[in-house]
Amino acid sequence: MHRLVIKKLGPIEQCEMECSQFMTLTGFQASGKSTIAKAIYYFRTIKDDIVNLARRQAYNMVPVSGLETELDVVYGTSLRKGLENYLREKFLRTFGSSWGMSKEMCIEYYFTSTCSVKVSLKEDARFSSPNYIWVTLSEDLLIFLREKNNYLTVTRLEVSEEEVKKLKTELCEIFDDNCSVVYIPAGRSMITLLSEQFSYIYATMDDVQKRSLDYCTRDYLERILKIKSEFTEGLQGLTAYYRGKTILPPKLVQQALELIEKILRGTYRYSNGEEQIVLKNGKYVKINFSSSGQQECVWILNLLFYYLLQQNPILFIIEEPESHLFPESQKYITELIVLVSNWKHSVVLTTHSPYVLGTLNNLLYAHTIPEKYSKMADQIIPMSIWLDDRSFDSWFVKNGTAENCMDAEVHMIQNERIDEISKVINMEFDELLNLQETDEEGVDL
């Protein structure tokens, strides 16, 4: 199982966690949930970084198989040096400047017992920064990069896609990871609010301005701009296109569509350059005039459904899916996320919502129901969204660390973690009630 270690990065002082197929991060604001989520994104996208660097190398270098020259070392044109340089830049664009960070800062990700990547800080007289970002690759990964240096060849001004496919397969094996990563950040409604203007705004930004965006947000924006046109016939049109091209049961696809309609109170369509929420009566509302809840969740729903139909394994990193949603809709969006995760996908979820965590507990408990009651349980909660605790973990982020908050006996999220503040609210109410009762009894306060 993958393992993440963070030391003195942002609000996180020290934490170490195993990364399960479905994991939730909950805790107070500014406790470090997003820091952990971004660290997972940073490491789990390294496979894609290597493929992109190998493509660039094929186009820009004269192939010299297995040879690493002095110029390669200086300018980073070898695959290894290119990756190290890129990961430094990627770190800055994901977590910000290293100048204000502790010299003890370190993040490390173990993909397997022999494949790992570590990022730390060090002082080096050759570099102007007092906190130079130092990338350490495991020996197995170094050997792999040396073997794949100048691996891709260019034919007729194209990189051989057969070689790219083989490289991707080998990377999945060495990293023990076949997932692509889709990051869905918090604060999505502003992007949706500027829907009509955003394509123009983004197109007119120069490279410096684009680099000022944090890496995760830029990835999210570019992904939406890239696939938006595929929704011209709405979700039903997308379903029709993939019919016969997917192994998904039609009943499951219909279940996903019904959940989306319950959450969105309509369905999404991209028509004539406009993003629209189509209502049941056939009329529509432009997305920038829709409710804040619809604006926050629409692209969570679209991306989940789009990649569900495609059936390529995805790691979804979703920040606060409950934002601006009524509790009932928070339940439905949680069920949709689990429905998708049960079909070869992985999830990292940050949340503040007791409704999200409570829904997850129901789905975890449903999976433990004895087989003789499973048909009756299926009528209460569909079996397609039952959640297996063996692939699930929940973490509470507080005071600079992350604690596993799964109850080892019942295999559910600890009740006291689901809604800690309710205890305080109830206690205050009881104290006020006691004051009134004491006064009614004629006791002198």
RODO-2510 file (C-alpha; in nm, 4 decimals, decimal comma):
residues 445
     n   res          X          Y          Z
     1     m     0,0000     0,0000     0,0000
     2     h     0,1169     0,3542    -0,0772
     3     r     0,2449     0,5599     0,2167
     4     l     0,2807     0,9377     0,2587
     5     v     0,5083     1,1121     0,5083
     6     i     0,4945     1,4894     0,5683
     7     k     0,7148     1,6901     0,8034
     8     k     0,6819     2,0658     0,8670
     9     l     0,4916     2,1601     0,5524
    10     g     0,2271     2,4303     0,5964
    11     p     0,0156     2,3536     0,9061
    12     i     0,1389     1,9930     0,9150
    13     e     0,4134     1,9326     1,1704
    14     q     0,4398     1,5573     1,1313
    15     c     0,2105     1,2975     0,9814
    16     e     0,2422     0,9559     0,8245
    17     m    -0,0434     0,7731     0,6594
    18     e    -0,1175     0,4763     0,4408
    19     c    -0,3118     0,5808     0,1318
    20     s    -0,6111     0,3544     0,0835
    21     q    -0,8360     0,3303    -0,2200
    22     f    -1,0938     0,5600    -0,0542
    23     m    -0,9798     0,8036     0,2137
    24     t    -1,1409     1,1025     0,3828
    25     l    -0,9693     1,3954     0,5533
    26     t    -1,1679     1,5959     0,8044
    27     g    -1,0773     1,8589     1,0631
    28     f    -1,0804     2,2301     1,1375
    29     q    -1,0119     2,5009     0,8794
    30     a    -0,6413     2,5575     0,8103
    31     s    -0,5549     2,2291     0,9816
    32     g    -0,3734     2,0906     0,6762
    33     k    -0,6308     1,8823     0,4860
    34     s    -0,5553     2,0564     0,1562
    35     t    -0,1814     2,0265     0,2208
    36     i    -0,2179     1,6483     0,2454
    37     a    -0,4451     1,6351    -0,0600
    38     k    -0,1993     1,8414    -0,2660
    39     a     0,0927     1,6251    -0,1518
    40     i    -0,0904     1,3148    -0,2766
    41     y    -0,1591     1,4928    -0,6070
    42     y     0,2053     1,6014    -0,6326
    43     f     0,3391     1,2466    -0,6045
    44     r     0,0662     1,0542    -0,7844
    45     t     0,1080     1,2665    -1,1010
    46     i     0,4811     1,1927    -1,1316
    47     k     0,4043     0,9098    -1,3781
    48     d     0,2446     1,1628    -1,6128
    49     d     0,5369     1,4017    -1,5616
    50     i     0,7805     1,1339    -1,6794
    51     v     0,5742     1,0595    -1,9915
    52     n     0,5523     1,4299    -2,0797
    53     l     0,9259     1,4790    -2,0238
    54     a     1,0052     1,1736    -2,2364
    55     r     0,7920     1,3182    -2,5175
    56     r     0,9682     1,6538    -2,4898
    57     q     1,3047     1,4812    -2,4889
    58     a     1,2160     1,2915    -2,8062
    59     y     1,1262     1,6120    -2,9893
    60     n     1,4098     1,8306    -2,8577
    61     m     1,7131     1,6044    -2,8327
    62     v     1,9326     1,4090    -3,0692
    63     p     1,8783     1,0553    -2,9387
    64     v     2,1874     0,9021    -2,7802
    65     s     2,0598     0,5873    -2,6167
    66     g     2,1834     0,5329    -2,2613
    67     l     2,4352     0,8183    -2,2756
    68     e     2,4233     1,0986    -2,0186
    69     t     2,6584     1,3813    -2,1174
    70     e     2,7901     1,6710    -1,9113
    71     l     2,5502     1,9070    -2,0893
    72     d     2,2633     1,6809    -1,9898
    73     v     2,3601     1,7177    -1,6248
    74     v     2,3920     2,0953    -1,6451
    75     y     2,0800     2,1699    -1,8467
    76     g     1,8655     1,8816    -1,7307
    77     t     1,8169     1,7251    -2,0734
    78     s     1,8568     1,3705    -1,9420
    79     l     1,5306     1,2169    -1,8265
    80     r     1,6552     1,2011    -1,4667
    81     k     1,7748     1,5625    -1,4513
    82     g     1,4690     1,6791    -1,6393
    83     l     1,2440     1,5105    -1,3821
    84     e     1,4350     1,6499    -1,0841
    85     n     1,4218     2,0033    -1,2264
    86     y     1,0546     1,9693    -1,3113
    87     l     0,9645     1,8406    -0,9643
    88     r     1,1349     2,1459    -0,8105
    89     e     0,9238     2,3791    -1,0236
    90     k     0,6141     2,1699    -0,9574
    91     f     0,6734     2,1911    -0,5812
    92     l     0,6879     2,5717    -0,5932
    93     r     0,3699     2,5898    -0,8021
    94     t     0,1866     2,3499    -0,5716
    95     f     0,2969     2,4647    -0,2246
    96     g     0,4430     2,8126    -0,2809
    97     s     0,7882     2,9572    -0,2122
    98     s     1,0275     2,7505    -0,0044
    99     w     1,1963     3,0590     0,1448
   100     g     0,9640     3,0792     0,4435
   101     m     0,9587     2,7046     0,5074
   102     s     1,1408     2,5233     0,7855
   103     k     1,4748     2,3747     0,6852
   104     e     1,3402     2,0482     0,8268
   105     m     1,0577     2,0387     0,5713
   106     c     1,0305     1,7019     0,4044
   107     i     0,7645     1,5149     0,2094
   108     e     0,8104     1,1564     0,0988
   109     y     0,5915     0,9074    -0,0838
   110     y     0,6456     0,5328    -0,0918
   111     f     0,4806     0,3721    -0,3928
   112     t     0,6324     0,0321    -0,3155
   113     s     0,9062    -0,0954    -0,0821
   114     t     1,1644    -0,0104    -0,3507
   115     c     1,0109     0,2889    -0,5312
   116     s     0,9896     0,6243    -0,3528
   117     v     1,0336     0,9986    -0,4074
   118     k     1,1461     1,2457    -0,1407
   119     v     1,1491     1,6257    -0,1477
   120     s     1,3435     1,8170     0,1172
   121     l     1,5294     2,1468     0,1615
   122     k     1,8998     2,2089     0,1850
   123     e     2,1433     2,4973     0,1791
   124     d     2,3706     2,5052    -0,1228
   125     a     2,6182     2,7812    -0,2048
   126     r     2,5639     2,7233    -0,5775
   127     f     2,2048     2,8415    -0,5579
   128     s     2,0637     3,1794    -0,4562
   129     s     1,7776     3,0337    -0,2511
   130     p     1,8565     2,9604     0,1151
   131     n     1,6100     2,6711     0,0936
   132     y     1,7037     2,4826    -0,2204
   133     i     1,4513     2,2123    -0,3125
   134     w     1,6261     1,8771    -0,3182
   135     v     1,4661     1,5798    -0,4922
   136     t     1,5749     1,2282    -0,3968
   137     l     1,4665     0,9392    -0,6183
   138     s     1,4901     0,5754    -0,5057
   139     e     1,7526     0,3555    -0,6702
   140     d     1,4941     0,1506    -0,8624
   141     l     1,3485     0,4671    -1,0089
   142     l     1,6928     0,6024    -1,1001
   143     i     1,7737     0,2794    -1,2831
   144     f     1,4419     0,2979    -1,4673
   145     l     1,5021     0,6577    -1,5764
   146     r     1,8519     0,5731    -1,7021
   147     e     1,7113     0,2832    -1,9025
   148     k     1,4380     0,5032    -2,0531
   149     n     1,6632     0,7981    -2,1349
   150     n     1,5954     0,8860    -2,5018
   151     y     1,3571     0,5913    -2,5114
   152     l     1,0899     0,7443    -2,7352
   153     t     1,1537     0,7862    -3,1056
   154     v     1,0022     1,0365    -3,3491
   155     t     0,8642     0,9124    -3,6805
   156     r     0,7081     1,1498    -3,9332
   157     l     0,7170     1,4302    -3,6770
   158     e     0,5256     1,2172    -3,4266
   159     v     0,6319     1,0291    -3,1189
   160     s     0,5627     0,6581    -3,1508
   161     e     0,2359     0,6048    -2,9627
   162     e     0,3121     0,2355    -2,9307
   163     e     0,6287     0,3247    -2,7370
   164     v     0,4353     0,5767    -2,5253
   165     k     0,1790     0,3101    -2,4391
   166     k     0,4545     0,0682    -2,3390
   167     l     0,6252     0,3372    -2,1280
   168     k     0,2976     0,4102    -1,9471
   169     t     0,2456     0,0406    -1,8757
   170     e     0,5952     0,0070    -1,7288
   171     l     0,5455     0,3216    -1,5190
   172     c     0,2217     0,1809    -1,3774
   173     e     0,4136    -0,1294    -1,2743
   174     i     0,7105     0,0430    -1,1107
   175     f     0,4832     0,2922    -0,9286
   176     d     0,2212     0,0268    -0,8492
   177     d    -0,0386     0,2762    -0,9685
   178     n    -0,2627     0,2622    -1,2749
   179     c    -0,4679     0,5738    -1,1903
   180     s    -0,4674     0,9099    -1,3613
   181     v    -0,5383     1,1977    -1,1214
   182     v    -0,8295     1,4438    -1,1337
   183     y    -0,8064     1,7228    -0,8748
   184     i    -1,1269     1,9154    -0,7952
   185     p    -1,0319     2,2116    -0,5714
   186     a    -1,2432     2,4152    -0,3299
   187     g    -1,3654     2,7569    -0,4439
   188     r    -1,5076     2,6207    -0,7699
   189     s    -1,8073     2,8544    -0,7887
   190     m    -1,6012     3,1570    -0,8976
   191     i    -1,4726     2,9649    -1,1987
   192     t    -1,8289     2,8629    -1,2876
   193     l    -1,9582     3,2158    -1,2276
   194     l    -1,7159     3,3452    -1,4924
   195     s    -1,8079     3,0607    -1,7267
   196     e    -1,8671     3,2665    -2,0419
   197     q    -1,5644     3,4896    -1,9913
   198     f    -1,3206     3,2344    -1,8622
   199     s    -1,2115     3,0815    -2,1932
   200     y    -1,1192     3,4303    -2,3148
   201     i    -0,9521     3,5287    -1,9858
   202     y    -0,7420     3,2127    -1,9798
   203     a    -0,6483     3,2361    -2,3482
   204     t    -0,5184     3,5920    -2,3023
   205     m    -0,3029     3,5059    -2,0000
   206     d     0,0682     3,4782    -2,0727
   207     d     0,2868     3,1965    -1,9367
   208     v     0,3970     3,4008    -1,6349
   209     q     0,0343     3,4680    -1,5360
   210     k    -0,0598     3,1024    -1,5822
   211     r     0,2341     2,9959    -1,3663
   212     s     0,0995     3,2170    -1,0883
   213     l    -0,1972     2,9810    -1,0581
   214     d    -0,1366     2,6955    -0,8204
   215     y    -0,0703     2,3708    -1,0047
   216     c    -0,3873     2,1928    -0,8892
   217     t    -0,6222     2,4775    -0,9854
   218     r    -0,4594     2,5153    -1,3263
   219     d    -0,4975     2,1429    -1,3899
   220     y    -0,8681     2,1680    -1,3002
   221     l    -0,9264     2,4685    -1,5272
   222     e    -0,7503     2,3191    -1,8266
   223     r    -0,9339     1,9893    -1,7829
   224     i    -1,2735     2,1619    -1,7919
   225     l    -1,1802     2,3728    -2,0949
   226     k    -1,0632     2,0579    -2,2725
   227     i    -1,3703     1,8389    -2,2211
   228     k    -1,6514     2,0960    -2,1974
   229     s    -1,7438     2,0569    -2,5667
   230     e    -1,8199     1,6875    -2,5123
   231     f    -2,1311     1,7885    -2,3152
   232     t    -2,3081     1,9610    -2,6064
   233     e    -2,5884     1,7032    -2,5943
   234     g    -2,5895     1,6955    -2,2164
   235     l    -2,5369     1,3945    -1,9943
   236     q    -2,7909     1,1884    -2,1876
   237     g    -2,6030     1,2572    -2,5120
   238     l    -2,2778     1,1557    -2,3440
   239     t    -2,4481     0,8367    -2,2231
   240     a    -2,5696     0,7566    -2,5744
   241     y    -2,2203     0,8105    -2,7171
   242     y    -2,0613     0,5638    -2,4757
   243     r    -2,3404     0,3070    -2,5010
   244     g    -2,1832    -0,0146    -2,6247
   245     k    -1,8337     0,1200    -2,5518
   246     t    -1,8483     0,0527    -2,1787
   247     i    -1,8990    -0,2525    -1,9602
   248     l    -2,1056    -0,0525    -1,7115
   249     p    -2,4524    -0,1991    -1,6449
   250     p    -2,7215     0,0366    -1,7843
   251     k    -2,8948     0,0236    -1,4439
   252     l    -2,5835     0,1693    -1,2772
   253     v    -2,5537     0,4489    -1,5349
   254     q    -2,9195     0,5329    -1,4781
   255     q    -2,8613     0,5361    -1,1028
   256     a    -2,5774     0,7861    -1,1498
   257     l    -2,7960     1,0072    -1,3719
   258     e    -3,0777     1,0026    -1,1160
   259     l    -2,8427     1,1021    -0,8345
   260     i    -2,7033     1,3868    -1,0460
   261     e    -3,0533     1,5153    -1,1222
   262     k    -3,1458     1,5047    -0,7523
   263     i    -2,8353     1,7047    -0,6616
   264     l    -2,8416     1,9526    -0,9482
   265     r    -3,2206     1,9857    -0,9710
   266     g    -3,1738     1,9479    -1,3426
   267     t    -2,9039     1,8344    -1,5819
   268     y    -2,5989     1,9995    -1,7406
   269     r    -2,5574     2,1005    -2,1056
   270     y    -2,2981     2,3047    -2,2974
   271     s    -2,4829     2,4680    -2,5861
   272     n    -2,3800     2,7480    -2,8213
   273     g    -2,0915     2,8459    -2,5985
   274     e    -2,3118     2,8566    -2,2886
   275     e    -2,3087     2,6343    -1,9826
   276     q    -2,6670     2,5593    -1,8849
   277     i    -2,8684     2,3785    -1,6190
   278     v    -3,1620     2,2226    -1,8040
   279     l    -3,4736     2,1946    -1,5863
   280     k    -3,7391     1,9212    -1,5945
   281     n    -3,9781     2,1406    -1,7938
   282     g    -3,7195     2,1767    -2,0725
   283     k    -3,6310     2,5340    -1,9854
   284     y    -3,2785     2,6185    -1,8785
   285     v    -3,0809     2,8542    -1,6565
   286     k    -2,7379     2,9828    -1,7590
   287     i    -2,4841     2,8468    -1,5159
   288     n    -2,3716     3,1911    -1,3958
   289     f    -2,7333     3,2652    -1,2909
   290     s    -2,7836     2,9329    -1,1143
   291     s    -2,7657     2,8831    -0,7373
   292     s    -2,4330     2,8826    -0,5529
   293     g    -2,4843     2,5139    -0,4731
   294     q    -2,5310     2,4276    -0,8394
   295     q    -2,2247     2,6307    -0,9347
   296     e    -2,0123     2,4556    -0,6708
   297     c    -2,1127     2,0999    -0,7558
   298     v    -2,1789     2,0994    -1,1303
   299     w    -1,8254     2,0107    -1,2375
   300     i    -1,7820     1,7558    -0,9612
   301     l    -2,0863     1,5792    -1,1061
   302     n    -1,9736     1,6213    -1,4675
   303     l    -1,6222     1,4901    -1,4052
   304     l    -1,7430     1,1940    -1,1986
   305     f    -1,9931     1,0936    -1,4665
   306     y    -1,7552     1,1559    -1,7584
   307     y    -1,4809     0,9338    -1,6175
   308     l    -1,7307     0,6745    -1,4938
   309     l    -1,8384     0,6245    -1,8557
   310     q    -1,4793     0,6156    -1,9813
   311     q    -1,3817     0,3411    -1,7343
   312     n    -1,0141     0,4411    -1,7164
   313     p    -0,8972     0,4244    -1,3517
   314     i    -0,8954     0,7688    -1,1914
   315     l    -0,7865     0,9004    -0,8527
   316     f    -1,0387     1,1744    -0,7717
   317     i    -0,9122     1,4287    -0,5182
   318     i    -1,2225     1,6274    -0,4212
   319     e    -1,2177     1,9187    -0,1796
   320     e    -1,5361     1,9877     0,0168
   321     p    -1,7986     1,8378    -0,2162
   322     e    -2,0663     1,9539     0,0301
   323     s    -2,0042     2,3272    -0,0308
   324     h    -2,3312     2,5275    -0,0487
   325     l    -2,5418     2,2114    -0,0674
   326     f    -2,8510     2,1312     0,1403
   327     p    -2,7949     1,8266     0,3689
   328     e    -3,0089     1,6013     0,1472
   329     s    -2,7936     1,6890    -0,1543
   330     q    -2,4789     1,6299     0,0530
   331     k    -2,6046     1,2750     0,1078
   332     y    -2,6694     1,2240    -0,2638
   333     i    -2,3323     1,3609    -0,3788
   334     t    -2,1555     1,1346    -0,1290
   335     e    -2,3479     0,8362    -0,2671
   336     l    -2,2503     0,9332    -0,6233
   337     i    -1,8828     0,9547    -0,5261
   338     v    -1,9003     0,6076    -0,3694
   339     l    -2,0895     0,4692    -0,6705
   340     v    -1,8062     0,5865    -0,8971
   341     s    -1,5317     0,4693    -0,6620
   342     n    -1,6762     0,1168    -0,6627
   343     w    -1,5936     0,0906    -1,0349
   344     k    -1,2112     0,0824    -1,0400
   345     h    -1,1633     0,4404    -0,9192
   346     s    -0,9955     0,5862    -0,6082
   347     v    -1,0971     0,8849    -0,3963
   348     v    -0,9370     1,1346    -0,1590
   349     l    -1,2098     1,3480    -0,0011
   350     t    -1,1718     1,6514     0,2248
   351     t    -1,4831     1,7514     0,4161
   352     h    -1,6188     1,9469     0,7102
   353     s    -1,9639     1,7914     0,6850
   354     p    -2,1157     1,5510     0,9398
   355     y    -2,3715     1,4624     0,6704
   356     v    -2,0985     1,3421     0,4353
   357     l    -1,9300     1,1405     0,7103
   358     g    -2,2633     1,0085     0,8389
   359     t    -2,3582     0,8925     0,4889
   360     l    -2,0235     0,7167     0,4523
   361     n    -2,0840     0,5383     0,7830
   362     n    -2,4225     0,4140     0,6594
   363     l    -2,2608     0,2797     0,3432
   364     l    -1,9831     0,1151     0,5452
   365     y    -2,2367    -0,0455     0,7788
   366     a    -2,4506    -0,1712     0,4888
   367     h    -2,1496    -0,3672     0,3632
   368     t    -2,1310    -0,5560     0,6950
   369     i    -2,4934    -0,6764     0,6876
   370     p    -2,5100    -1,0611     0,6966
   371     e    -2,5740    -1,2171     0,3583
   372     k    -2,9171    -1,3490     0,4574
   373     y    -3,0367    -0,9879     0,5012
   374     s    -2,8538    -0,8464     0,1972
   375     k    -3,1620    -0,8385    -0,0304
   376     m    -3,3622    -0,6467     0,2286
   377     a    -3,0663    -0,4144     0,2941
   378     d    -3,0396    -0,3551    -0,0811
   379     q    -3,3941    -0,2144    -0,0726
   380     i    -3,2850     0,0392     0,1899
   381     i    -2,9447     0,1281     0,0437
   382     p    -2,8594    -0,0044    -0,3061
   383     m    -2,5776    -0,2575    -0,2984
   384     s    -2,3973    -0,0604    -0,5709
   385     i    -2,3047     0,2060    -0,3150
   386     w    -2,2076    -0,0173    -0,0232
   387     l    -1,8571     0,0697     0,0940
   388     d    -1,5963    -0,1907     0,1835
   389     d    -1,4076    -0,0883     0,4984
   390     r    -1,1040    -0,2909     0,3845
   391     s    -1,0319    -0,0270     0,1194
   392     f    -1,1442     0,2731     0,3275
   393     d    -0,9777     0,5000     0,5836
   394     s    -1,0738     0,8248     0,7513
   395     w    -0,8272     1,0742     0,9019
   396     f    -0,8798     1,3611     1,1448
   397     v    -0,6336     1,6460     1,0860
   398     k    -0,5620     1,8518     1,3972
   399     n    -0,2720     2,0149     1,5810
   400     g    -0,0238     1,9565     1,3016
   401     t    -0,0845     1,5855     1,2586
   402     a    -0,3358     1,3371     1,1181
   403     e    -0,4963     1,0658     1,3287
   404     n    -0,6764     0,7645     1,1883
   405     c    -1,0349     0,7974     1,3132
   406     m    -1,1703     0,4564     1,2142
   407     d    -1,3260     0,2484     1,4915
   408     a    -1,1336    -0,0801     1,4841
   409     e    -1,4227    -0,2813     1,6282
   410     v    -1,7158    -0,1725     1,4113
   411     h    -1,5054    -0,0638     1,1074
   412     m    -1,6752     0,2736     1,0823
   413     i    -1,5739     0,6366     1,1359
   414     q    -1,5668     0,7162     1,5076
   415     n    -1,8912     0,8887     1,6051
   416     e    -1,7129     1,1511     1,8121
   417     r    -1,5256     1,2651     1,4997
   418     i    -1,8390     1,3032     1,2880
   419     d    -1,9785     1,6047     1,4645
   420     e    -1,7572     1,7167     1,7507
   421     i    -1,9153     2,0612     1,7693
   422     s    -2,2626     1,9142     1,8373
   423     k    -2,1418     1,8089     2,1819
   424     v    -2,0429     2,1692     2,2619
   425     i    -2,3707     2,3087     2,1261
   426     n    -2,5786     2,0530     2,3183
   427     m    -2,3791     2,1120     2,6371
   428     e    -2,4367     2,4893     2,6152
   429     f    -2,8084     2,4331     2,5546
   430     d    -2,8299     2,1995     2,8559
   431     e    -2,6573     2,4596     3,0736
   432     l    -2,9011     2,7309     2,9611
   433     l    -3,1930     2,4936     3,0204
   434     n    -3,0652     2,4177     3,3693
   435     l    -3,0539     2,7913     3,4445
   436     q    -3,4195     2,8277     3,3498
   437     e    -3,5241     2,5196     3,5475
   438     t    -3,3307     2,6421     3,8519
   439     d    -3,4979     2,9820     3,8275
   440     e    -3,8450     2,8237     3,8022
   441     e    -3,7752     2,6259     4,1194
   442     g    -3,7126     2,9526     4,3009
   443     v    -3,3476     2,8960     4,3711
   444     d    -3,1524     3,2215     4,4221
   445     l    -2,8812     3,2427     4,1540
***
